[in-house]
Amino acid sequence: MSIQANIAAVRRAIDEAAIRAGRDPKGITLAAATKVQTSDTIREAIRAGITVCGENRVQEFNVHWADGAYEGAQVHFIGHLQKNKVKYLVGKVSLIESVDSEELLRVIDSRAQKLGIRQDILLEVNIGGEESKSGVRPEEAEALAELAAALPGIRLRGLMAIPPAAQLSRGNGRYFAEMHQLFVDIKAKTYDNRSSMDCLSMGMSGDFADAIANGSTEVRIGTALFGQRPPMRING
Ligand SMILES: *Cc1c(COP(=O)(O)O)cnc(C)c1O
């Protein structure tokens, strides 16, 4: 199958899942998870209708950015982010989805203030409580969200989660439902503040229909668009 055919099939499946859930398909963004893909593949995906590229690694982002590969699309950063690499992303990517500590949040804020902008971010929540995963604990998310909503260089847009990998094909509904509840609660708490909570990023190739049934507004899809990758840490 071509990337173009894969994109069409995935988009159709997203739309069907939305309709089954009584939701407007337009309310769900398809982000192409482009890790390990070449600049040419990224260009091909954008030509075929991809409007958001999800990048995991700053190094790969820098290469594709220098190549001009993202022209016509936005970039969301979805991988684990080190504080010393924040400067490569702020002001270039439209959303940093993987903010998982107060320290990282403050570094992004100060970089954005230096550039005179506000950087859109999501807080990553470790909803499965896994040792190996990034993300704040669910019970810490609200306090960090309140801080994010108060920082002048930050615009809090919502939450992101990667549920446990062992259950990716089935049974993540409970985690997605918990994420949705957390999203609704935090949205209520930060209302009137400077946040604009409109993004709940969850769902991958194996479980996006389940995520959509539970309120996801952005699914991040790699394998179903580009085929199998060589084995690696998903969050890396
Ligand atoms: C790789 C990756 C995805 C996509 O995973 P697939 O199972 O290939 O669809 C989504 N989110 C993150 C954070 C990723 O690293």
The ligand as a MOL file (V3000), in Angstrom:
LIG
                    3D

  0  0  0     0  0            999 V3000
M  V30 BEGIN CTAB
M  V30 COUNTS 15 15 0 0 0
M  V30 BEGIN ATOM
M  V30 1 C 5.7820 6.3760 17.6120 0
M  V30 2 C 4.7950 7.1230 18.3850 0
M  V30 3 C 3.4480 7.1030 18.0310 0
M  V30 4 C 2.9090 6.2780 16.8960 0
M  V30 5 O 2.9460 4.9240 17.1970 0
M  V30 6 P 2.3780 3.8100 16.1720 0
M  V30 7 O 2.0260 2.6790 17.0400 0
M  V30 8 O 3.4750 3.5310 15.2230 0
M  V30 9 O 1.1950 4.4090 15.5020 0
M  V30 10 C 2.5830 7.8950 18.7730 0
M  V30 11 N 3.0040 8.6460 19.8170 0
M  V30 12 C 4.2880 8.6670 20.1910 0
M  V30 13 C 4.6890 9.5250 21.3310 0
M  V30 14 C 5.2170 7.9200 19.4910 0
M  V30 15 O 6.4820 7.9390 19.8910 0
M  V30 END ATOM
M  V30 BEGIN BOND
M  V30 1 1 1 2
M  V30 2 1 2 3
M  V30 3 2 2 14
M  V30 4 1 3 4
M  V30 5 2 3 10
M  V30 6 1 4 5
M  V30 7 1 5 6
M  V30 8 2 6 7
M  V30 9 1 6 8
M  V30 10 1 6 9
M  V30 11 1 10 11
M  V30 12 2 11 12
M  V30 13 1 12 13
M  V30 14 1 12 14
M  V30 15 1 14 15
M  V30 END BOND
M  V30 END CTAB
M  END
